[in-house]
């Protein structure tokens, strides 16, 4: 049966799943069968027996609305202008990067070089993360920096 994790506590390892049948099922970390950790809002496939979820697998989510390859290429080629930040929806961070780059030339270009290095580091971080991790951290998690 398909469902969604409503709540999960990493400390106790217990959680609740809302099944497609409208019922709620409790589960423990020992019933989790996927490599990724359980997380609130994650879609799962499981067997529900007497109100307990067993053999729980994470369901591959729909493709992210933001592609990590596109974000990485934007960070690599246009990152000093903050274009990758605008792509990911971090407008404030994008404006900060753009302004620091443009006005950095007043201070002998040192701030502009630093922004370029930050963009390069972010390009590398984006590309080495798995698609699921990229989505969890930068799309759903709204993490603007590193």
N, C-alpha and C positions, 0 to 999 in steps of 0.2 A: 504494500500500500504506500502511496505517496503522502508526504506530510511536510510540515515546517517546524523547525525547532523554535518554540516560544521562549524558553528560558533554559540557560545552562550555567551551572556554577563550576568553574575549573577547580575551586578549592575542594568541594565535596564530590565532584564527578557525577552529579545528578542533574537531571533536566526533565523538561516536559515537551512533548511533541504534539502538535495539533494535526490529526490525521485527516485525510480527504473525506472520511466518513463523518466528520464533525465531532468525533470523540477526541479526548485528550489521553495521551499515553505517557507514563513515566518511563525513564530510562536511566541507565548508569553507564559510565565510561567503558566498562567492561564489555558492553554490547556493541560498541562502536567498531566498525570494520574498515573504515577508510583511513588513508594515511594522514589526511588533514584533520585538524582538531574540530570538535563540534563548536558551533557558534550560533548565536541568536540570529534567527531569520534564514538560516541555511535550509535549503530544500533537501529532503532525505527520502529514501525508500527503506521500508522496514516491514517487519512482521509484527502485527499487534495481537497479543494473546492475553486475555483477561486484564486489559488496561495497562499492560506492560509492553513496551516496544523492545523487540529483539532483532538481532542481525541487521543493524542500522548501517546504511551506506549513504554517503553524500551523493547527491545527484548533480551531475555537471550542470552548472547554471547556463543560462542563455549567454551568448557571446557578450562580452562587456561592451557597453556603449562607447567606451574609450579604449582604443587599441594601444597596447604597450609598445609595439614596434613604431607606430606613428609618433607617439609621445617621445620615444627614445631618439628617433631621427630628428624631430623638431628640436629637442634639447641639444643634440650634437651640432646641427647646422645653424640653427637660429636661436639657440638657448641664451645667448648674451642679450637678446632683445626680450626674453621672457615669453616667447611664443608658446613653448610647451606648457607653461603655467596657464596661459589663456585657454589652450586646448583642453586642459584638464579641469577648467572651471575655477581656477584660483586667480581671479582678476587682480586682487590686491597684491599678491606675490608677483604677478606678471608686471604690474605697474612699477613695483619696487625695483625689480630687476632691470626694467627698461630705463628708468630714471637714473639708477646708479650707473648703468653702462654709459648713457649719454652724458651725464654730468661728471663722470669719472675722469674724462679727459682733462678737466680743469686741474685735477690733482695728479698730473703727469701720467694718467692712464692706469694707475695702480688699482683703483676700485674696479675699473673695467676688466682688467686681467683677472681679478678675483672672481667677478661675476662669471666670466668665461670658464674658469676652473670649476666653479659650482655647477654650471650647466653641464660640463663634461662629466663630472661625478654623477649627476642625476641621470644623464644619458646611460651611463654604465649601470647604475642601480636599476633603472627601468628594464633594461634588456636582460639582466641576469635573473630577475625574479620570474617565478612561474606566472602564468596568466592568472591563476586563481589568487596568488599572493599579491600580484599587482593590483587586481581589482579590489581585494580586501583592504589593502593599505591606502592606495591612492584614489580609487573611485568611490568605494563605499565609506572608507575610513576618513576621507577628506584630509589626508596628511599632505600639507603643502610643501614642506621642506624635508628633503632626504627621506 
